[in-house]
Amino acid sequence: MSIRVAIFEDNNHLRKSLTTLIESSGKMMVCGAFQDCNTLMQDVRKCNPDVILMDIRMPGTSGIDGLKLIKQTWPDKIVVMQTVFDSDDKIVAAICGGANGYILKNSTPETYLQSVEDAFHGGAPMTPSVAAKVLQLFQQQVKGVVADRNLSERETEVLRELVKGKSYKMIANDLNVSYATVRFHMKNIYEKLHVASMTEAVAKAIQEKLT
């Protein structure tokens, strides 16, 4: 079954390029491509995407505001933010808003497709430079969550790998465990943190100042 992707991007050339790229992947299809978020709720409800690629800066309703609207109505919708900026405030706003990933627009076509696939399968794709900033910004907060919620050593290890932007498959390979084992640990992590995703865990750390 094809992964249904919706694109919200005000740059016409990029929007068309992403549509062509995704449609030619053989694994995905574009169920909607929009130049702004001004009719966001109607658009998402109509095309019912599995993954949403959301530009941060658009005329009218911004991508960050669009992200928040989506998560308020459909908490489980997968939203990957895309931007030319990797500034700290944009990263914080996107993660606190519930973004499932964060990709820079200068990424390769292969990276774009892999990011959509990783997000669909439960990962948290991030461009390397963004992942580095996330580590720098949130290391202490994540440590606070780990200590406060009594995560096991292996759960802590899995969480830290996820914060680096690695997919479940990558974590399984790096830790020399099965994909099913990673999913088992993530289920325990989410239960202990009372969240449903890595981004929620980090956002919770910020909001509760668990340092």
Protein Blocks (a to p, Z undefined) as FASTA:
>chain_A
ZZddddddfblklmmmmmmmmmmnopaccfbdcfbfklmmmmmmmnopabdcddfbdghj
afklmmmmmmmmmmmbccddddfbfcfklmmmmmmnopabdcdfkbcfklmmmmmmmmmn
opacddfklmmmmmmmmmmmmmmmmmmnopafklmmmmmmmmnopafklmmmmnopafkl
mmmmmmmmmmmnopabfklmmmmmmmnopZZ
